[in-house]
Every structure is written in structure tokens, then in C-alpha cells.
Amino acid sequence: MGVKRSLQRGLSLVEVLAATALMAMLLVPIFLMLQYSTKAIYRSQNDILATSLAVSKIEELRSFPFHKLENILLGLHPDDGSRIDGEVPRNLLVGPFEMSPPRPDIVEMNFYRSGATDFHRYTWLSYFPSPNPDPNRKDFDRMKKRILVRVQIFWKDRLSRTVSVDQELSFESVIHDENYNPKPGFNQFFGNDS
């Protein structure tokens, strides 16, 4: 009786090394792509969160009556009634309303935390279109009927344990006095007389 030999052969060392090298060349870009996409998702989540925080502050300020926004702009407490009820200092009436360089009217440091990221929010209020309207002009009171709100969010994106990137996002909106109608007759054009 003869010995039966198997017709199957094993893999040689060269074939195993070639397969391993080919596998490594295919897997390294895939792992790098996954790592990059994880960082991109993290950064876009922070961008979306910062946008939401800025817009929420603008909407909060939009909900205030105009005289409360003016109080904040003038450095008073929003509910302070001294401008309406009592003796008003001259600088609150004629300005200057803005310093140079402008300083934020509302500062909220470390006001929100998401994971290891701290968000800081700064809010500037100024009259629009001129931050310091001239009290000698005839339209001085009209120039104080609109307020520009600028909200800036600052945070650091942590890309690794040792690397972080400073980020900033800024939004602006103009809020006008609810009793101010800059275009009289505009409602008549559309058929509304109110």
C-alpha cells in the first residue's frame, strides 16, 4: 500500500508577507479616514452648539422691551426705572454711549460646558447705525431707536491631548424700538392702515 499524499499545499512565507503588506496598505487609510471623520464630527458639533448659544442670546434680547435693552446699553440694570421715573445723568441722555475700544455689555465666562469644551459668550449692544449719535443733530432721538446686538462665542476645539485650536463665532442683529416706524405709509402700501 502506498502512502496517500495530500494535494493541498500551504502558503509560503513570501505569500503571507505579501498579503500582510497589502492588508496594511488598505487598512491604514481607512483608520486615518475614521480618525479624521471623528474629529470633524466633534468640531461640527461644537460649531452647531456655538451657533445655538449665540442665536438663543439674540432671541432672549429680542424678547426684551426696548427700554430694557437701552438700560443694558447704558450700563444700568434692565429693570432700572430711573431713566423713566427720575433724574437722569446727562451722559445717559447725550452720550458718549460707546467706549473706544468697545467693551462687551454682557460677559458670560464658562457659561456652558459640553464634554471637555467650555464656551464663553460676550454680548455688545450699541446704537445703530452710529454707536455714538451726535446730540446736536435734529434726528438725535431717532438715531437712538435701533440697537445693534453682536454676540460672540469663544471656545477651544481639542484635537488631541496636547493640541487645541481657538474658535470664534459671531452673530449680529438689529433690534428697533417697537414704537418706531421708520417708513410711515409703508403699511398703507400693503393695504394695512394699522
TORLO-39104 format. One record per residue: residue number from 1; chain; x, y, z of N, C-alpha, C in turn. Coordinates in Angstrom, 1 decimal, padded with zeros to 4 digits. Layout:
NUM	A	X	Y	Z	X	Y	Z	X	Y	Z
...
# end
This chain:
1	A	000.8	-001.2	000.0	000.0	000.0	000.0	000.9	001.2	000.0
2	A	000.4	002.1	-000.8	001.2	003.3	-000.9	000.6	004.4	000.0
3	A	001.5	005.3	000.3	001.1	006.5	001.2	000.4	007.5	000.3
4	A	-000.8	007.9	000.7	-001.5	009.0	000.0	-001.0	010.3	000.4
5	A	-000.7	011.1	-000.6	-000.2	012.4	-000.4	-001.4	013.4	-000.6
6	A	-001.4	014.4	000.2	-002.4	015.4	000.1	-002.0	016.4	-001.1
7	A	-003.0	016.7	-001.9	-002.8	017.6	-003.0	-002.8	019.1	-002.6
8	A	-003.2	019.4	-001.3	-003.2	020.8	-000.9	-001.8	021.2	-000.5
9	A	-001.5	022.4	-000.8	-000.3	023.0	-000.4	-000.5	024.1	000.6
10	A	000.5	024.4	001.4	000.4	025.5	002.4	000.9	026.8	001.7
11	A	000.8	027.9	002.4	001.2	029.2	001.9	002.7	029.3	002.3
12	A	003.4	029.9	001.4	004.8	030.2	001.7	005.0	031.4	002.5
13	A	006.1	031.6	003.1	006.4	032.8	003.9	006.3	034.1	003.0
14	A	006.7	034.1	001.8	006.6	035.2	000.9	005.2	035.6	000.7
15	A	004.3	034.6	000.4	002.9	034.9	000.2	002.2	035.5	001.4
16	A	002.6	035.0	002.6	002.0	035.6	003.8	002.4	037.0	004.0
17	A	003.7	037.3	003.8	004.2	038.7	004.0	003.6	039.6	002.9
18	A	003.4	039.2	001.7	002.8	040.0	000.7	001.3	040.3	001.1
19	A	000.6	039.3	001.6	-000.8	039.5	002.0	-000.9	040.5	003.1
20	A	000.0	040.4	004.1	000.1	041.3	005.3	000.4	042.7	004.8
21	A	001.3	042.9	003.9	001.7	044.2	003.5	000.5	044.8	002.7
22	A	-000.2	044.1	001.9	-001.3	044.5	001.1	-002.5	045.0	002.1
23	A	-002.7	044.1	003.1	-003.7	044.4	004.1	-003.4	045.7	004.8
24	A	-002.1	045.9	005.2	-001.7	047.1	005.9	-001.9	048.3	005.1
25	A	-001.6	048.3	003.8	-001.7	049.4	002.9	-003.2	049.8	002.7
26	A	-004.1	048.8	002.8	-005.5	049.1	002.6	-006.1	049.6	004.0
27	A	-005.7	049.1	005.1	-006.3	049.4	006.4	-005.8	050.8	006.9
28	A	-004.6	051.2	006.7	-004.1	052.5	007.2	-004.9	053.6	006.7
29	A	-005.2	053.8	005.5	-006.1	054.9	005.0	-007.5	054.9	005.6
30	A	-008.0	053.7	005.8	-009.3	053.6	006.4	-009.3	054.0	007.8
31	A	-008.3	053.6	008.6	-008.2	054.1	010.0	-008.0	055.6	010.1
32	A	-007.1	056.2	009.2	-006.9	057.6	009.2	-008.2	058.3	008.8
33	A	-009.0	057.8	007.9	-010.3	058.4	007.5	-011.2	058.4	008.7
34	A	-011.3	057.3	009.4	-012.1	057.2	010.6	-011.7	058.3	011.7
35	A	-010.4	058.4	011.9	-009.9	059.3	012.8	-010.3	060.8	012.4
36	A	-010.1	061.1	011.1	-010.4	062.4	010.6	-011.9	062.7	010.8
37	A	-012.7	061.7	010.4	-014.2	062.0	010.5	-014.6	062.1	011.9
38	A	-014.0	061.5	012.9	-014.4	061.6	014.3	-014.0	063.1	014.7
39	A	-012.9	063.6	014.3	-012.5	065.0	014.7	-013.5	066.0	014.0
40	A	-013.8	065.7	012.7	-014.8	066.6	012.0	-016.1	066.6	012.7
41	A	-016.6	065.5	013.1	-017.9	065.4	013.8	-017.8	066.2	015.1
42	A	-016.7	066.0	015.9	-016.6	066.8	017.1	-016.6	068.3	016.9
43	A	-015.8	068.7	015.9	-015.7	070.1	015.6	-017.1	070.7	015.1
44	A	-017.8	069.9	014.3	-019.1	070.4	013.8	-020.1	070.5	014.9
45	A	-020.0	069.5	015.8	-020.9	069.6	017.0	-020.7	070.9	017.8
46	A	-019.4	071.2	018.0	-019.1	072.5	018.7	-019.6	073.7	017.9
47	A	-019.5	073.7	016.6	-019.9	074.8	015.8	-021.5	074.9	015.9
48	A	-022.2	073.8	015.8	-023.6	073.9	015.9	-024.1	074.3	017.3
49	A	-023.4	073.9	018.3	-023.7	074.3	019.7	-023.4	075.8	019.9
50	A	-022.3	076.3	019.4	-022.0	077.7	019.5	-023.0	078.6	018.7
51	A	-023.4	078.1	017.6	-024.5	078.8	016.8	-025.8	078.9	017.6
52	A	-026.1	077.8	018.2	-027.4	077.7	019.0	-027.3	078.7	020.2
53	A	-026.1	078.7	020.9	-025.9	079.6	022.0	-026.0	081.1	021.6
54	A	-025.4	081.4	020.5	-025.4	082.8	020.0	-026.8	083.2	019.7
55	A	-027.5	082.4	018.9	-028.9	082.7	018.5	-029.8	082.8	019.7
56	A	-029.6	081.9	020.6	-030.5	082.0	021.8	-030.3	083.3	022.6
57	A	-029.1	083.8	022.6	-028.9	085.1	023.3	-029.6	086.2	022.6
58	A	-029.4	086.2	021.2	-030.1	087.2	020.4	-031.6	087.2	020.6
59	A	-032.1	086.0	020.6	-033.6	085.9	020.7	-034.0	086.3	022.1
60	A	-033.2	086.0	023.1	-033.5	086.4	024.5	-033.6	088.0	024.6
61	A	-032.6	088.6	023.9	-032.6	090.1	023.9	-033.7	090.7	023.1
62	A	-034.1	090.0	022.0	-035.2	090.4	021.2	-036.5	090.4	022.0
63	A	-036.6	089.5	023.0	-037.9	089.4	023.7	-038.0	090.6	024.8
64	A	-036.9	091.3	025.0	-037.0	092.4	026.0	-037.7	093.6	025.4
65	A	-038.4	094.4	026.2	-038.9	095.7	025.7	-037.7	096.6	025.4
66	A	-037.8	097.5	024.5	-036.7	098.3	024.0	-036.0	099.1	025.1
67	A	-036.8	099.6	026.1	-036.2	100.4	027.2	-035.3	099.5	028.0
68	A	-035.5	098.2	028.1	-034.6	097.4	028.9	-033.3	097.2	028.2
69	A	-033.4	097.1	026.8	-032.1	097.0	026.0	-031.3	098.2	026.2
70	A	-032.0	099.4	026.2	-031.3	100.6	026.4	-030.6	100.7	027.7
71	A	-031.3	100.2	028.7	-030.7	100.2	030.1	-029.4	099.4	030.1
72	A	-029.4	098.2	029.4	-028.2	097.4	029.4	-027.1	098.1	028.6
73	A	-027.5	098.8	027.5	-026.5	099.5	026.7	-025.9	100.6	027.5
74	A	-026.7	101.3	028.4	-026.2	102.4	029.2	-025.5	102.0	030.5
75	A	-025.5	100.7	030.7	-024.8	100.1	031.9	-025.7	100.1	033.1
76	A	-027.0	100.1	032.9	-027.9	100.0	034.0	-028.5	098.6	034.1
77	A	-029.1	098.3	035.2	-029.8	097.0	035.3	-031.0	097.1	034.4
78	A	-031.4	096.0	033.7	-032.5	096.0	032.7	-033.8	096.5	033.3
79	A	-034.1	096.2	034.6	-035.3	096.7	035.2	-035.2	098.0	035.9
80	A	-034.1	098.7	035.8	-033.9	100.0	036.5	-034.9	101.0	035.8
81	A	-035.7	101.6	036.6	-036.7	102.6	036.1	-036.3	104.0	036.3
82	A	-035.0	104.3	036.7	-034.6	105.7	037.0	-034.6	106.5	035.7
83	A	-034.3	105.9	034.5	-034.3	106.7	033.3	-035.7	107.2	033.0
84	A	-036.7	106.5	033.3	-038.1	106.8	033.0	-038.7	107.7	034.1
85	A	-038.4	107.3	035.4	-039.1	107.9	036.5	-038.4	109.2	037.1
86	A	-037.1	109.2	037.1	-036.4	110.2	037.9	-035.4	111.0	037.1
87	A	-034.5	111.6	037.9	-033.5	112.5	037.4	-032.5	111.6	036.6
88	A	-032.1	112.0	035.4	-031.2	111.2	034.6	-029.9	112.0	034.4
89	A	-028.8	111.3	034.7	-027.5	112.0	034.4	-027.3	112.3	032.9
90	A	-026.6	113.4	032.7	-026.5	113.9	031.3	-025.8	112.9	030.4
91	A	-024.8	112.2	030.9	-024.1	111.3	030.0	-025.1	110.1	029.5
92	A	-026.1	109.8	030.3	-027.1	108.8	029.8	-028.0	109.4	028.7
93	A	-028.1	110.7	028.7	-029.0	111.3	027.7	-028.3	111.6	026.4
94	A	-027.1	112.1	026.5	-026.4	112.5	025.2	-025.1	111.8	024.9
95	A	-024.7	110.8	025.8	-023.5	110.0	025.5	-022.2	110.6	026.0
96	A	-021.1	110.1	025.6	-020.9	109.0	024.7	-021.4	107.7	025.2
97	A	-022.0	106.9	024.3	-022.6	105.6	024.7	-021.6	104.5	024.6
98	A	-020.6	104.6	023.7	-019.7	103.5	023.5	-018.3	104.0	023.8
99	A	-017.5	103.2	024.4	-016.1	103.5	024.7	-015.2	103.0	023.5
100	A	-014.0	103.5	023.4	-013.1	103.0	022.3	-011.9	102.5	023.0
101	A	-011.6	101.2	022.8	-012.3	100.2	022.1	-013.6	099.8	022.8
102	A	-014.6	099.3	022.1	-015.8	098.9	022.7	-015.6	097.7	023.7
103	A	-016.3	097.7	024.8	-016.2	096.6	025.8	-017.6	095.9	025.8
104	A	-017.6	094.6	026.0	-018.9	093.9	026.0	-019.8	094.4	027.1
105	A	-021.1	094.4	026.8	-022.0	094.9	027.8	-022.4	093.7	028.7
106	A	-022.4	092.5	028.2	-022.7	091.3	028.9	-021.6	090.3	028.7
107	A	-021.0	089.8	029.8	-019.9	088.8	029.7	-020.3	087.6	030.5
108	A	-020.3	086.5	029.8	-020.6	085.2	030.4	-019.5	084.2	030.2
109	A	-018.6	084.1	031.2	-017.4	083.2	031.1	-017.8	081.8	031.5
110	A	-017.3	080.8	030.8	-017.6	079.4	031.1	-019.0	079.2	031.4
111	A	-019.9	079.8	030.6	-021.3	079.7	030.9	-022.0	078.4	030.4
112	A	-021.2	077.6	029.5	-021.8	076.4	029.1	-020.6	075.4	028.9
113	A	-020.8	074.2	029.2	-019.8	073.1	029.1	-020.4	071.9	028.3
114	A	-019.6	071.5	027.3	-020.0	070.3	026.6	-018.8	069.4	026.5
115	A	-018.8	068.3	027.2	-017.7	067.4	027.3	-016.5	068.2	028.0
116	A	-015.4	068.3	027.3	-014.2	069.0	027.9	-014.1	070.4	027.3
117	A	-015.2	070.9	026.6	-015.1	072.2	026.0	-016.0	073.2	026.8
118	A	-015.3	074.3	027.1	-016.0	075.4	027.8	-016.3	076.5	026.8
119	A	-017.5	077.1	026.8	-017.9	078.1	025.9	-018.1	079.4	026.7
120	A	-017.6	080.5	026.1	-017.6	081.9	026.7	-018.5	082.7	025.7
121	A	-019.4	083.5	026.3	-020.3	084.4	025.4	-020.1	085.8	025.8
122	A	-019.9	086.7	024.8	-019.7	088.1	025.0	-020.8	088.8	024.1
123	A	-021.5	089.8	024.7	-022.6	090.5	024.0	-022.3	091.9	024.0
124	A	-022.3	092.6	022.9	-022.2	094.0	022.7	-023.5	094.6	022.3
125	A	-023.9	095.7	022.8	-025.0	096.5	022.4	-024.6	097.9	022.0
126	A	-025.0	098.4	020.9	-024.7	099.8	020.5	-025.8	100.3	019.7
127	A	-025.9	101.6	019.7	-027.0	102.2	018.8	-026.6	102.0	017.3
128	A	-027.6	101.9	016.5	-027.3	101.6	015.1	-028.0	102.7	014.2
129	A	-027.4	103.3	013.2	-026.2	102.9	012.6	-024.9	103.6	013.2
130	A	-025.1	104.6	014.1	-024.0	105.2	014.7	-023.9	104.8	016.2
131	A	-022.8	104.3	016.7	-022.8	103.9	018.1	-022.9	105.1	019.0
132	A	-022.4	106.2	018.6	-022.4	107.5	019.4	-023.1	108.6	018.6
133	A	-024.4	108.6	018.5	-025.1	109.7	017.7	-024.8	111.1	018.3
134	A	-024.7	112.0	017.4	-024.4	113.4	017.8	-025.6	114.1	018.4
135	A	-025.5	114.5	019.7	-026.7	115.1	020.3	-027.1	116.5	019.7
136	A	-026.2	117.1	018.9	-026.6	118.3	018.2	-027.4	118.2	017.0
137	A	-027.6	117.0	016.5	-028.3	116.8	015.3	-029.8	116.8	015.6
138	A	-030.6	117.2	014.6	-032.1	117.2	014.7	-032.6	115.8	015.0
139	A	-032.0	114.8	014.3	-032.6	113.5	014.4	-031.9	112.6	015.5
140	A	-031.4	113.3	016.5	-030.7	112.6	017.6	-031.5	111.5	018.2
141	A	-032.8	111.9	018.6	-033.7	110.9	019.2	-034.0	109.7	018.3
142	A	-034.1	110.0	017.0	-034.4	109.0	016.0	-033.2	108.0	015.9
143	A	-032.0	108.6	016.0	-030.8	107.8	015.9	-030.6	106.8	017.0
144	A	-031.4	106.9	018.1	-031.4	106.0	019.2	-032.5	105.1	019.3
145	A	-033.2	104.8	018.1	-034.3	103.9	018.1	-034.0	102.5	017.6
146	A	-032.7	102.3	017.2	-032.3	101.0	016.8	-031.0	100.6	017.6
147	A	-031.0	099.3	018.0	-029.8	098.8	018.7	-029.2	097.6	018.0
148	A	-027.9	097.7	017.7	-027.2	096.6	017.1	-026.7	095.6	018.2
149	A	-027.1	094.4	018.2	-026.7	093.3	019.1	-025.7	092.5	018.4
150	A	-024.5	092.3	019.0	-023.5	091.5	018.5	-023.1	090.5	019.6
151	A	-023.2	089.2	019.2	-022.9	088.1	020.2	-021.7	087.3	019.6
152	A	-020.7	087.2	020.5	-019.5	086.3	020.1	-019.4	085.2	021.1
153	A	-019.1	084.0	020.5	-018.9	082.8	021.3	-017.4	082.4	021.0
154	A	-016.7	082.1	022.1	-015.4	081.6	022.1	-015.3	080.3	022.7
155	A	-014.5	079.4	022.1	-014.2	078.1	022.7	-012.9	077.5	022.1
156	A	-012.4	076.4	022.7	-011.3	075.7	022.2	-011.7	074.3	021.7
157	A	-011.4	074.0	020.5	-011.6	072.6	020.0	-010.3	071.8	020.3
158	A	-010.5	070.8	021.1	-009.4	069.9	021.5	-009.2	068.9	020.4
159	A	-008.1	068.9	019.6	-007.9	068.0	018.6	-007.1	066.8	019.1
160	A	-006.4	066.9	020.2	-005.7	065.8	020.8	-005.5	066.2	022.3
161	A	-004.7	065.4	023.0	-004.4	065.8	024.4	-003.6	067.0	024.5
162	A	-002.8	067.3	023.5	-001.9	068.4	023.6	-002.2	069.6	022.6
163	A	-003.1	069.3	021.7	-003.3	070.3	020.6	-004.8	070.8	020.8
164	A	-004.9	072.1	020.9	-006.3	072.7	020.8	-006.2	073.9	019.9
165	A	-007.4	074.2	019.3	-007.5	075.3	018.4	-008.5	076.3	018.9
166	A	-008.2	077.6	019.0	-009.1	078.6	019.4	-010.2	078.8	018.3
167	A	-011.4	078.9	018.7	-012.5	079.0	017.8	-013.4	080.3	018.2
168	A	-014.0	080.9	017.2	-014.8	082.1	017.5	-016.0	082.1	016.5
169	A	-017.1	082.5	017.0	-018.3	082.6	016.1	-019.0	083.9	016.5
170	A	-019.5	084.6	015.5	-020.1	085.9	015.8	-021.4	086.1	015.0
171	A	-022.4	086.6	015.7	-023.7	086.9	015.0	-024.1	088.3	015.4
172	A	-024.8	089.0	014.5	-025.3	090.4	014.7	-026.8	090.4	014.3
173	A	-027.5	091.3	015.0	-028.9	091.6	014.7	-029.2	093.0	015.1
174	A	-030.1	093.6	014.4	-030.6	095.0	014.7	-032.0	094.8	015.3
175	A	-032.2	095.4	016.5	-033.5	095.4	017.1	-033.9	096.9	017.2
176	A	-035.2	097.1	016.8	-035.6	098.5	016.8	-036.8	098.7	017.8
177	A	-036.9	099.9	018.2	-038.0	100.3	019.2	-039.3	099.9	018.6
178	A	-040.1	099.2	019.4	-041.4	098.7	019.0	-042.3	099.8	018.6
179	A	-042.1	101.0	019.1	-042.9	102.2	018.8	-042.4	103.0	017.7
180	A	-041.3	102.6	017.1	-040.7	103.3	016.0	-041.1	102.8	014.7
181	A	-041.6	103.6	013.8	-041.9	103.2	012.4	-041.1	104.0	011.4
182	A	-040.0	103.5	010.9	-039.1	104.2	010.1	-039.7	104.6	008.7
183	A	-040.7	103.9	008.3	-041.3	104.1	007.0	-042.8	104.4	007.1
184	A	-043.2	105.6	007.5	-044.6	105.8	007.6	-045.3	105.7	006.2
185	A	-046.4	105.1	006.2	-047.1	104.9	004.9	-046.8	103.5	004.3
186	A	-045.8	102.8	004.8	-045.4	101.5	004.3	-046.5	100.5	004.4
187	A	-047.2	100.5	005.6	-048.3	099.6	005.8	-049.4	099.9	004.8
188	A	-049.6	101.2	004.5	-050.7	101.6	003.6	-050.5	101.0	002.2
189	A	-049.2	100.8	001.8	-048.9	100.3	000.5	-049.4	098.8	000.4
190	A	-049.4	098.1	001.5	-049.9	096.7	001.6	-051.3	096.6	002.0
191	A	-052.0	097.7	002.2	-053.4	097.7	002.5	-053.7	097.6	004.0
192	A	-052.7	097.7	004.8	-052.9	097.7	006.3	-052.7	099.2	006.8
193	A	-053.7	099.7	007.4	-053.5	101.1	007.9	-053.1	101.1	009.4
194	A	-052.9	099.9	010.0	-052.6	099.9	011.4	-051.1	100.1	011.6
# end
